[in-house]
Amino acid sequence: MKSLWAAVAALLLVTAGCASTPQASAERDADAKRFYTHPNAGTIYVYRSQFNRFEQLDDDSTLYVDDRLIGNTIPGTYFRVDVVPGRHMLHGVGRDSGRLSVDVRPGELYFVRLDVMGGNSVFRLEPDRVGRAQIQACCALLENWAPGQRPFLR
């Protein structure tokens, strides 16, 4: 009977780990806010400002890039996603019809503001200076890769 309870507890821990996206360390957040680039890749910052008066704090959205799970978003957070050059689709899932296509060039940064209203994602490409300022003012980095997953770049 004890082994059954241990198995159930282990299963609950595993599924709880999938339910939310962990916040990155303060060091990783500070490093990402240096807004460095890679010469052979583009970098997309997707952020949710905590200042959108139409969003509710419990309004979350699952972010995908090219059908690859990045993580759950909440107000006041952001993801940094390094991608190979080319066209990439950002989107949510389920009843969420929000999407944005971004043509990415190597060595460039892209800032995408994500607002979630009534369970629907609204993506908007922002100018460089606006995106940098808003991420610095509002947001904490979330980890975007679950254990065992590989990032787009090696």
C-alpha positions in Angstrom: 0.0 0.0 0.0 2.9 2.4 0.8 4.3 1.8 -2.7 1.0 2.8 -4.2 0.9 6.0 -2.3 4.5 6.7 -3.2 3.7 6.2 -6.9 0.6 8.5 -6.6 2.7 11.2 -4.9 5.4 10.9 -7.6 2.8 11.2 -10.3 1.3 14.3 -8.6 4.7 15.9 -8.4 5.5 15.3 -12.1 2.1 16.7 -13.2 2.4 19.7 -10.9 5.8 20.5 -12.5 4.1 20.6 -15.9 1.3 23.0 -14.7 3.4 26.1 -14.5 6.5 27.6 -16.0 9.2 28.3 -13.4 10.8 31.7 -13.0 14.5 31.9 -14.0 17.2 32.8 -11.5 18.0 36.5 -10.9 21.3 35.9 -12.7 19.6 34.5 -15.8 17.1 37.4 -15.8 19.9 40.0 -15.6 21.8 38.3 -18.3 18.7 38.2 -20.6 18.1 41.9 -19.9 21.5 42.7 -21.5 19.7 42.0 -24.8 22.7 40.3 -26.4 22.4 38.6 -29.8 23.8 35.6 -31.6 25.4 36.1 -35.0 23.7 33.0 -36.5 20.3 33.4 -34.8 17.5 35.8 -34.1 16.1 36.4 -30.6 12.4 36.9 -29.8 11.4 38.4 -26.5 7.8 37.8 -25.7 6.5 39.7 -22.7 3.4 40.4 -20.8 3.3 43.8 -19.1 1.7 43.9 -15.7 0.2 47.3 -16.6 -2.5 46.2 -19.0 -5.7 47.2 -17.2 -7.9 44.8 -19.2 -6.0 41.7 -18.2 -6.8 39.7 -15.1 -4.0 38.4 -12.9 -5.3 34.8 -13.4 -5.5 35.2 -17.2 -2.8 32.9 -18.4 -1.9 31.8 -22.0 0.2 29.0 -23.3 2.9 30.3 -25.7 4.0 28.2 -28.7 6.6 29.1 -31.4 6.1 27.0 -34.5 4.0 24.5 -32.6 6.7 24.0 -30.0 5.7 24.6 -26.4 7.6 27.5 -24.8 5.5 27.8 -21.6 2.7 29.5 -19.8 2.7 33.2 -19.6 1.4 35.5 -16.8 1.4 39.2 -16.5 4.8 40.7 -15.5 6.9 38.0 -17.2 8.8 37.3 -20.4 10.4 34.6 -22.4 13.7 34.9 -24.4 13.6 32.5 -27.4 16.6 32.1 -29.7 15.5 30.9 -33.2 17.1 30.1 -36.5 16.6 32.8 -39.1 13.4 32.6 -41.1 9.6 33.0 -40.6 8.3 31.9 -37.2 4.7 31.7 -35.9 3.9 32.6 -32.3 0.5 31.4 -31.1 -1.6 30.0 -28.3 -3.8 26.9 -28.2 -7.5 25.9 -27.8 -10.0 28.6 -28.2 -7.1 31.1 -28.3 -6.9 32.3 -31.9 -4.1 34.8 -31.3 -1.1 34.5 -33.7 1.8 36.5 -35.0 4.2 35.7 -37.8 7.7 37.1 -37.4 10.4 37.2 -40.1 13.6 36.7 -38.1 17.1 37.8 -39.3 20.4 36.6 -37.7 21.8 38.8 -35.0 18.6 40.8 -34.5 16.2 41.2 -31.6 12.4 41.2 -31.8 10.1 42.4 -29.1 6.5 41.0 -29.0 4.0 42.3 -26.5 1.4 39.7 -25.5 -1.9 40.8 -24.0 -4.4 38.2 -22.9 -8.0 39.3 -22.8 -10.9 36.8 -22.1 -8.6 33.9 -22.8 -7.4 35.2 -26.2 -3.8 36.2 -26.9 -3.2 39.4 -28.7 0.4 39.6 -30.1 2.0 42.9 -31.2 5.5 43.5 -32.5 6.9 46.5 -30.6 9.8 48.8 -31.6 13.2 47.9 -30.0 13.3 50.8 -27.6 9.7 50.2 -26.4 10.2 46.5 -25.9 13.5 47.0 -24.0 12.0 49.6 -21.7 8.9 47.6 -20.9 10.8 44.4 -20.1 13.2 46.4 -17.8 10.3 48.1 -16.1 7.9 45.2 -15.6 9.1 41.7 -16.2 10.8 38.6 -14.8 12.3 36.0 -17.1 10.6 32.6 -17.2 12.4 29.4 -18.0 11.3 28.2 -21.4 12.6 24.7 -21.6 11.3 21.8 -19.5 13.9 19.2 -18.4 14.9 17.0 -21.3 13.8 19.5 -24.0 16.4 21.0 -26.4 16.3 24.7 -27.4 16.0 25.6 -31.1 19.7 26.2 -31.3 22.6 23.9 -30.2 
